[in-house]
Amino acid sequence: MNLSKKDKIEIFENAISWIVVLAMFLYGGGKLIQFNGAAELDKTVAEMTGMELMWAFYGYSKSFAITLGFFELLGGILILIKPTRLIGGLFTSTILMNVILQDIFYGVHVGALKAAILYQVLILIIFWMNKEKMIEAFKSLLSSKKIQQTKSKFFLKFLIAFGLFVVFRILEYYFTIKL
């Protein structure tokens, strides 16, 4: 059996995708138990290391940790399924960038940081391997069609939008501050 260049690229993409998927499944599933007891420290905040502080923060709310785990699992599932792989990569990249920044700024073990960077690099490779699709998607998202309209119609629409903006800001104030 002869494998074409396209077949070899697909095999490589699947293999690196599965590395990220497995990691997301492990980290996402691990959130069910990972932070148990993490908030129960006999130290003041000033005495904690960055990692202890971060773990106490995550351990404070079991539902928060489970939600994070759910999003990691969802990202892994999206990457696993070929038609949703790029969407999953974008979704998982936001999670991984958050993890990378927390690992850097809170002084998490360097192994965890290296792993998160590796998974992000693998996602970037997947994006590169699908660069035509990515370019088309971004072109589509960034394109806008010029609407032909009179200046008076443009000004009227602007005034209505500004009026709605003011009303929504007032509602936001009452909803967030007064209630």
C-alpha positions in Angstrom: 0.0 0.0 0.0 1.3 3.4 -1.0 0.7 6.4 1.2 0.5 9.7 -0.6 1.9 12.9 0.8 -1.6 13.9 1.8 -2.1 10.7 3.7 1.2 11.2 5.6 0.1 14.8 6.5 -3.2 13.5 7.7 -1.6 10.8 9.8 0.8 13.4 11.4 -2.0 15.8 12.1 -4.1 13.1 13.7 -1.1 12.0 15.9 -0.4 15.5 17.2 -4.1 16.2 17.6 -4.4 13.0 19.8 -1.6 14.2 22.0 -3.5 17.4 22.8 -6.8 15.5 23.1 -5.4 13.1 25.6 -3.9 15.9 27.6 -7.2 17.8 27.6 -9.0 14.6 28.7 -6.5 14.0 31.5 -6.4 17.6 32.8 -10.2 18.0 32.3 -11.0 14.8 34.1 -8.4 15.5 36.8 -10.2 18.7 37.8 -12.7 16.4 39.5 -10.1 15.6 42.2 -7.1 17.9 41.4 -7.9 20.7 43.9 -9.5 18.7 46.7 -8.3 20.2 50.0 -6.3 22.9 48.2 -8.1 25.7 49.9 -7.4 24.3 53.4 -4.0 25.9 54.1 -2.7 27.0 57.5 -1.0 30.0 56.0 -1.8 33.6 55.4 -1.9 34.9 51.8 1.4 36.7 52.4 3.0 33.4 53.4 1.9 31.5 50.4 3.9 30.8 47.3 2.3 31.8 44.0 1.4 28.2 43.3 -0.1 27.7 46.7 -2.2 30.8 46.2 -3.4 29.7 42.8 -4.3 26.2 44.0 -6.1 27.7 47.0 -8.1 29.9 44.6 -9.1 27.0 42.4 -9.7 24.7 45.4 -12.0 27.2 47.0 -14.9 26.4 44.6 -15.3 22.8 43.5 -17.9 23.9 40.9 -15.4 26.3 39.3 -12.8 23.6 39.0 -15.4 21.2 37.5 -16.4 23.9 35.0 -12.8 24.4 33.9 -12.5 20.6 33.5 -15.6 20.5 31.4 -14.2 23.2 29.1 -10.9 21.3 28.8 -12.9 18.1 28.0 -15.0 20.0 25.4 -11.9 21.4 23.8 -10.5 17.9 23.5 -13.6 16.5 22.0 -13.8 19.3 19.4 -10.1 18.6 18.4 -10.7 14.9 18.2 -13.5 15.3 15.6 -11.9 16.3 12.3 -14.6 18.7 11.1 -14.5 20.6 14.4 -10.7 20.4 14.9 -9.9 24.0 14.1 -12.8 25.4 16.2 -11.6 23.1 19.0 -8.0 24.4 18.5 -9.2 28.0 18.8 -11.3 27.1 21.9 -8.5 25.1 23.5 -5.9 27.8 22.7 -7.8 30.2 24.9 -7.7 27.7 27.8 -4.0 26.9 27.2 -2.9 30.6 27.0 -4.6 31.1 30.3 -2.8 28.1 31.8 0.5 29.2 30.4 0.1 32.7 31.8 -0.9 31.4 35.2 2.0 28.9 35.2 4.4 31.8 34.4 3.0 34.4 36.8 2.2 32.1 39.7 5.4 30.1 39.5 3.8 26.7 38.8 6.2 23.8 38.3 8.2 24.2 35.1 7.1 20.8 33.8 3.5 21.9 33.8 4.4 25.1 31.9 6.5 23.1 29.3 3.5 20.8 28.8 1.1 23.6 28.2 3.5 25.3 25.8 3.9 22.0 24.0 0.2 21.5 23.5 -0.2 25.1 22.3 2.6 24.6 19.8 1.0 21.4 18.5 -2.3 23.4 18.0 -0.3 26.1 16.2 1.1 23.3 13.9 -2.4 22.1 13.2 -3.4 25.6 12.3 -0.4 25.9 10.0 -1.2 22.6 8.4 -4.7 24.0 7.7 -3.6 27.5 6.9 -5.8 27.9 3.8 -8.9 27.1 5.9 -7.8 29.4 8.6 -7.1 32.3 6.2 -10.5 31.8 4.5 -12.3 31.7 7.9 -10.6 34.9 9.1 -11.2 36.6 5.8 -14.9 35.7 6.1 -15.1 37.0 9.7 -13.3 40.2 8.9 -15.0 41.1 5.7 -17.7 43.6 5.6 -19.8 44.8 2.7 -20.1 48.5 2.2 -23.7 49.6 2.6 -24.8 52.2 0.2 -26.9 54.8 2.0 -27.5 58.5 2.2 -25.7 60.6 4.8 -29.0 61.4 6.5 -29.9 57.7 6.8 -26.4 57.0 8.2 -26.8 59.8 10.7 -30.3 58.7 11.8 -29.1 55.1 12.3 -26.1 56.5 14.3 -28.4 58.6 16.5 -30.8 55.6 17.2 -27.8 53.3 18.0 -26.4 56.0 20.3 -29.7 56.4 22.0 -30.0 52.7 22.5 -26.5 52.6 23.9 -27.4 55.3 26.5 -30.6 53.4 27.5 -28.6 50.1 27.8 -25.9 51.7 29.9 -28.6 53.1 32.2 -30.2 49.7 32.5 -26.8 48.1 33.1 -26.2 50.6 35.9 -29.5 49.8 37.6 -29.1 46.0 37.0 -25.5 45.9 38.4 -25.4 48.6 41.0 -28.9 49.3 42.2 -30.4 45.8 42.3 
